[in-house]
Amino acid sequence: MLLFGLLLGLCACDKGDPAKAAGASAGATPAARITHLVEVFTPLAKTVTSDKNDAQFIAGKELQAELCAAGPEVGREALARLRAKSDGIRPQAVERALLTVAARAAPEDSKVLLENLITQYGTDLALRTEATLLFAEVHPVRAKEILEPFVRRARENQTLPPQEFIVRSWIIACEKTQTDPVPALADVASNLFMDEAARVMAVKELGNHKGSLLAEKALSAMLIESTGDGYLRRMAAQGLIKLLPKETACSLLSQIAGKEADTNMLLFLKDMLDKNCNH
């Protein structure tokens, strides 16, 4: 009897283990697989222990990856489930999981929804942000057309996803289409109406485009910018170290340091010179 009871306990534990249940979804119907996705991404009670939350997180990531590669039928089922309820009724994590599976497993079917989520106000901002990143991933050509005016826009538009994610999506779309992101990123970096997170992302990415004269000019301009944003200037200095030949970068940093009035920035420049130039 004791052994029988132990076996029952083990069976019960396996049945409730989301990680094991995730693997069992492969042979189920698309509807059952998406139902399981919803269950796995539904937040647990606040009273559960951290190990349960960790197990659910891992199971969710594994199941989502499995379903994203499962083909159009599963993707269309996720899309249908997403449209079946008004935004905000389901937990945010569930909405985002459904959108991710729909976009990656059935990109053509999801194209209109993704584009509408980017451009139309009213839906949960987190879901719109996720849509922006996914659209750049699965429809990069169209994403570039949609995003370029937003990347180059002079003033922040509160009805759009955060500018940081607009810029990140632009970078993804350019990578996917093998086109040069630098001209738009140079605009972002110098645009005082862009929020700081978007400008920082643009400055960091410019540092990855060695050989681009425009990237060098944009970062040089940022380094001498007099807006008082020391963090952006630091990122520009680090980008120039990556882009320029050592002698050229060191000469430029020395010139800037010789005229620098900001004590903290001067200390940063001297540290950069010590680490990269004085040996």
N, C-alpha and C positions, 0 to 999 in steps of 0.2 A: 504493500500500500504506500509506503514511504517513497519507493522508487517511482511508482506510478504518479504520485503527487509531484515529484521533482520534474518528471518528464512533462507533465501538464504545465508546470511553471515555465519551463524552457520554451515550450511551444507558444505560450502566451507572450513571452518576451520577444520572440522572433516576429510574431504577428504584429506587434506594436512598434517594431524597429523601422523607422522611415528609411534607413539606408538599405535594408534588405528589401523593403517593399518597392523601392525605386527600381531595383534591378528586375523585379517581377513584372514591370509594366510593359516590357518589350513585346510580349506576345498578346497584349490586350488590344481592343479596338481603339481607334483614335479618340472616341468619346471617353472611354474609360481611362485612357492615358492622360488626357487633359483634366479629367476629374481628379485623378491622383496628383497632378501638378498643383491644382488648386488646394488640395488638402495639405500637401507638403509645404506650400508657401503661406498657408494661413498661420498667423502667429500663435504660439503656444500661450497658455495662461501665464500670467506674471509670476505665479508661485512656483513654476517648475525650476529645477536646478540647472546650472549653467551647462552641464554635460549634455542635457537633453536639447538645449538650444543649439549647442555646438553640433550635435548629431543631425539636427534638423537642417542647419545651415549647409553642412557638407552634403547631405542627401539632396537638398534642393539644387545645389550647384551641379551635382552629377546628373540628376534627372533633367534639368534644363538643358544641359549639353547634349544628353541623349535625344531629347525631343527636338532640339534644333536641327539635328541631323536625320530626323525620322522621315522627312519627305512632306510634300504638299498637303496630303490628306490630314496629317496631324496639325500642320500649320493652319489650314483652313478651319479646323475644329477650334483651335485656340482663338482665331479671329472671330469666329461665330460666338464663342463664349464671352469674348471681350465685349462684343456688341449687345449681348443679351441683357445686360444690366446697365443702368446709368452709372456714369463715373462717380466714384466716391462711396458707392454702396459696399463694394468689396474692399478688403485691406489693400493698401498701396503696394505691398510686396507681391500680392497676387496679380494685380493689374500689370505691373511691370514684367512679371514672369510670362504672363499670357502674351503681352506685346512682343517680348523678345522671341518667343517661340514662333509666333505668327510671322514676324519679320524675316527670321532666318530660315524657317522651314517652307514658307510660302511667300517669298518676297514680292512676286507680281500681284498676288491677291491683296497684299497689305500696302501696296504702294500709295493708293489714294488716302487711306487712313493716316499713314505716317506723314504724308505731306500736309494734310489738314491739321494734324496735331501740332505741327511746327508753326503754321501760319494763322491758325484761328484761335482766338481767345476764348476761355471758358472752361477748358478741361484742366484737371489737376496739373500744376506746373511740373511736378516731378515726372509725371508720365510724358509730358511734352518734351522735357529735357531728354528722357530716354529715347523718345521717338527721333529727336534730332540726331543723336549719335547713331542710332540704328539705320536711319535713312542714309546717312553718309556711308555707312558700311555696305548696305545692300543695293543702293541706287546712287552711286557716287556721281555719275554724270548729271543727273537731275538735281542732286543735292547741291552741286556747285552752282547751278543756275539759281536755285532758291536762296542759297546762303550768301552769295556774293554781295547783294545789296545790303544785307544785314551786317556783314563783316566791314563793309566800307562806310556804313551809315555814320553820320557825324554825331548824332545824339542817341542816347540810350532810349529804347522803346520798352516800356514796362509790360507790354502785352506779349513780348517774345520770351522764349526761354532765356536764362541768364547768358550774358555775352561770352563768358568764359567757355560755355559749352558750344555756343555758335562757332567760336574760333577753333575749338578742339575738333568739331565736326568738319570744319573747312579743311583742317590739316589732314584728317582721315580721308576725305573725299579727294583731295589732291594726291595723296599717296596712292589711293586706289586707281586713279586715272593717270598717274605718272605725269602730273602737271606741276608747274612751279607755284608754290604757295607764297613765295617771298613778296611779290608786289602788294598783295592784300595785307600780309602780315606787317609790312613796313608801314602801311597806313594805320593799322591798329596800334602799333607801338607808339606812333607819334600823335595819336588822337586823344586829346585831353578829355574828350567827352565819353570815352570808353572807360568802363570800370577797371580798377587796378588789376583784378585777377585776369581779365582778358588781355590787358597790355603785358602783364608778366608772362603769360603763356606765349604770346607772340614773340616777345624778346627772347625767351628761352629757345623757341623753335628756330628763330633766325640764326642762333649760334650753331645750329646743326647743318647749315648750308654753306659749307666751305667752297670757296671759289666764286661765290655770288658777290659781285661788287655792290649791288643794291643792299644786301644784308649787312655788309661792312659799313656802308654809309649810314644806314638806319641805326645800327648799334653805336656808331661813333657819335651820331647826333643825340642819342639817348644818354650817352655818357656825359655829355656836357649840358644836358637839359637843366634848366634852372628852376624847375617847379618845386624842388625840395623833396622829391620822392627818391630817397636814398636807396630803397630796395631795388627799384627799377634800374637805377644807375649801376648798382652792384651786379645785377644780372647782365647788363650790357657789357660791363668790364669782363666778366667771365666768358661771355660769348665771343668777345674780340680775341681773347687769349686762344680760344679754340679755332677761330677763323683765320687770323693773321699769322704770317711768319713771325717767329719769336722776336727778331730784332725790331720789326715794325710795331708789334704789339707793345713791346717794352718801351720803345721810344714814345709812343702815344701816351701810355700810362704815366710815364715820367713827366711829359709836358702837362698833362692834366693835373698831376699831383703838385707841380710847381706853381699852379695858379689856384689851387683848391682852397676855398674859404671855410668849408664845412669840416670841422675837426674829425668827426666820426668817419666821414668819407675819406679824409686824408689818411687816417690810420688804416682803413681798408685798402687803399691804393698802395700804401707802403708795404703792407702785408703781402699783397699780390706781387709786388716787385721783388720782395725778398724770396718768395716761393718760386717764382717763375723766371726771374731775370738776373738776380745777383749771385749766380754760380755758373 
